[in-house]
Amino acid sequence: MPPASAPPPAAAHFPALDGLRAIAVLLVLYDHAPQVLGRDRGDAGWWWHGSGGAWIGVDLFFVLSGFLITSILLRARGESGAFRRFWLRRALRILPLAWLYLAALALCAWLLPHFAHLRDPAQFGLAFVYATNVDVALHGWSAAAFGILWSLSVEEHFYLGWPLLALRAAKRTLWLVLLAVVVGTPLLRWALLDDVGRVHVYVATWCRWDTLACGALLALVHASSFRERWQRVANWLVLPAVAWIGAVLAVPFEAVAAHTPDWFFVVGFSGLALAFTVVCTIALQPPRWVAAVLTAGPLVRIGRISYGLYVWHVLAAELVTKALGLLGFASTLELRAVLWLPVLFAIAAASWRWFEAPLLAWKDRIR
């Protein structure tokens, strides 16, 4: 039996989660840097060893999304037109930047000779309808500039289906559905792994829903009388959770590498989902020193532009590496990264200030 519901917190913003969002995108940048900057991770220095496991930043994003979206939906239950308002607000936040990115890719692909590898109308069409992850699951990776959109596709599928249930179904039904997803998804990965392969299991929506479901469960717990008890449990679990996250980075367990053991794709993903759920729980009521770290100005600012950082990072890397090649520089991975990051942050900051923030002002007018 799920615990009796308590009114969800009135505040829609949890400051420490901005810091977690920043950590998530920095992990993704660390993971992708060798690939998008055209250097082999294996030939790089010791600093890049842990980048093989830094893909877990995407899983942290999934847990955060599951929690934040479900929290919004729980507050909107019973309101007239809630689904329409939710989708209009999500659309204003998600779609314009994604479409601007695709437009920028198209301009580069057809105007710049060094971007001819992006001239694939099918990939643009798949990205436009958020089917990139389905294509990757069935046919393998495409160019990195398109491939990174797989995670946005997973989240968009979540936005399509879950709100209808979360706004209308009984709370007991929500608990049962989410628990079934958390238990059933690793079993599905186990059943599919040998037949469909690791890339499919990594990117397919139906194989990654448990991570989003863990975040959604946390939102249900946070809006229930079980909140304080779960907070105490999370305080006990935080050390093993952080240890597991650290182990994935230290080994590292790479997302789809041949040397990553099969069991990791079944229970390792589940362990990460639970570990990040514990971490997010701590961030909701953090100790003073944790709050000081996660709400520090630089992390908050990075968290604010994290969507733009994720969307633009491959294109920024390709622009930097192509420019260095034209100038005749035989640069190291470290030099490329040092040049790439300021360019990326400048693009993301400009995108936030002159494109995303004005749209968010419209989003906040939707009542």
Secondary structure, DSSP 8 states (H G I E B T S, - for coil): ----B----S----HHHHHHHHHHHHHHHHHHHHHHTT--GGGS-GGGGGGGGTTHHHHHHHHHHHHHHHHHHHHHTT-TTHHHHHHHHHHHHHHHHHHHHHHHHHHHHHH-GGGGGG--HHHHHHHHTT-HHHHHHHH----HHHHTTHHHHHHHHHHHHHHHHHHHS-HHHHHHHHHHHHHHHHHHHHHHHHHH-HHHHHH-HHHHHHHHHHHHHHHHHHTBTTHHHHHHHHHHHHHHHHHHHHHHHHTT--SS-TTS-HHIIIIIHHHHHHHHHHHHHHHHS--HHHHHHHT-HHHHHHHHTHHHHHHHHHHHHHHHHHHHHHHT----HHHHHHHHHHHHHHHHHHHIIIIIHHHHHHHTT--
